């Protein structure tokens, strides 16, 4: 946290611990249910600091406020399955061979466009089993 000039406060530790307990990206309402003493405004403010520090990543979804998860450098590289009906987001790890092919294809695409690729995120959007 020192890199961004912010302290790793008790509230931020509690937020990181709460996010870590979920096996998938988690929304603001769920975090507020776990962090009962933390006002919503403080949660948003601390999530912004944690994002800037590279500890937390915001995952886009149809849920208000988005969803949050620990950064890949802490949890490992993965992608998301996003339900376009209910907004559920699930993590999915792509097999190594397919990830390698995907990396190569995306690198070729970036190079063709004169873009320097650092990394990628992939969200598959469709309908979950409940909404199919």
Secondary structure as the mmCIF struct_conf table of DSSP 4:
data_model
#
loop_
_struct_conf.conf_type_id
_struct_conf.id
_struct_conf.beg_label_comp_id
_struct_conf.beg_label_asym_id
_struct_conf.beg_label_seq_id
_struct_conf.end_label_comp_id
_struct_conf.end_label_asym_id
_struct_conf.end_label_seq_id
HELX_RH_3T_P HELX_RH_3T_P1 UNK A 2 UNK A 4
TURN_TY1_P TURN_TY1_P1 UNK A 5 UNK A 5
HELX_RH_AL_P HELX_RH_AL_P1 UNK A 10 UNK A 20
TURN_TY1_P TURN_TY1_P2 UNK A 21 UNK A 21
BEND BEND1 UNK A 23 UNK A 24
STRN STRN1 UNK A 26 UNK A 27
HELX_RH_AL_P HELX_RH_AL_P2 UNK A 28 UNK A 34
TURN_TY1_P TURN_TY1_P3 UNK A 36 UNK A 37
BEND BEND2 UNK A 38 UNK A 38
HELX_RH_AL_P HELX_RH_AL_P3 UNK A 40 UNK A 52
TURN_TY1_P TURN_TY1_P4 UNK A 53 UNK A 54
BEND BEND3 UNK A 55 UNK A 55
STRN STRN2 UNK A 56 UNK A 59
BEND BEND4 UNK A 62 UNK A 63
TURN_TY1_P TURN_TY1_P5 UNK A 64 UNK A 65
STRN STRN3 UNK A 67 UNK A 70
HELX_RH_AL_P HELX_RH_AL_P4 UNK A 72 UNK A 75
STRN STRN4 UNK A 79 UNK A 83
TURN_TY1_P TURN_TY1_P6 UNK A 84 UNK A 86
STRN STRN5 UNK A 89 UNK A 92
HELX_LH_PP_P HELX_LH_PP_P1 UNK A 93 UNK A 95
HELX_RH_AL_P HELX_RH_AL_P5 UNK A 96 UNK A 112
TURN_TY1_P TURN_TY1_P7 UNK A 113 UNK A 114
STRN STRN6 UNK A 123 UNK A 126
TURN_TY1_P TURN_TY1_P8 UNK A 129 UNK A 131
#
